[in-house]
Amino acid sequence: MAAIISGKELSARLKAEMAAQVATFPTKYGRVPHLAVILVGEDPGSVSYVTGKAKASAEVGIRNTTLRRPESITEAELLGLIAELNADPGVDGILVQLPLPRHIDEERVIAAIDRTKDVDGFHPMNVASLWQKQACTLPCTPKGIIKMLKTAGVEIAGREAVVIGRSNIVGLPVAKLLLDENATVTMTHSRTRDLGEVTRRADILVVAIGRPKFVTADMVREGAVVIDVGVNRDPETGRLCGDVDYAAVEPKAAVITPVPGGVGPMTICCLMENTIECFLARIER
Ligand code: GUN
């Protein structure tokens, strides 16, 4: 029987703390933080994420403006919108929901966001700062994962951490944060030979590949800590499921995160925290 880290409960607690903090801002600073979210197109997954961000903003007391634009928007138009938000002193955070349509260069769009308003931590300057261990906005999902591990009392220093997946959004930055916590980190991916042999070494296993129930019980060491970043539809039941075969892995793990209610809510929670941090940095400048 594993201990279950509820991202839902932890994020609810952290959001309540942030709400109390934000409630003091109108008196202290004359306004609350303002997050602008840009959603291009109608992808149901993206619509659902953006709705979740608006709901969390309301809970915390952050002003949220969601700007919806059609799939047909040109890159120049999107860059123009970002330039307007960059120049608006009343906007503290800008988030462009990814993925963008194929005709738009994602890298160019992310780089166009004012670094000090980059609440995702995706701007090249924030990424560079992360890898140089300088102060920066941390990407939300990796930040949330480290918070979950620490809250659950998981010791990270000196332990074997294995990350499956090497995306810019999760795999790469979470590996760096685990390294900063003094774990011995191994990154694995689609070209890794004998993946199970590597994952069985993991004291802490982070899975972020987007393949339903990919991690099976035989890939996990008895007593491991398993962090499941996946949000997939189970092809058999149509229900949400993670990258980990939860029913099979849970009995072997010491600690595990569920899907839904695990990493997902923590990502949004950290977005709220990043928005507050960007707001405070702006006020102090
Ligand atoms: N799409 C999937 N995850 C994310 C995220 O963390 N931020 C943004 N902007 N888009 C995403």
Boltz pocket constraint, residues with backbone or C-beta under 6 A from the ligand:
constraints:
  - pocket:
      binder: B
      contacts: [[A, 95], [A, 96], [A, 97], [A, 98], [A, 99], [A, 120], [A, 140], [A, 141], [A, 169], [A, 267]]
      max_distance: 6.0
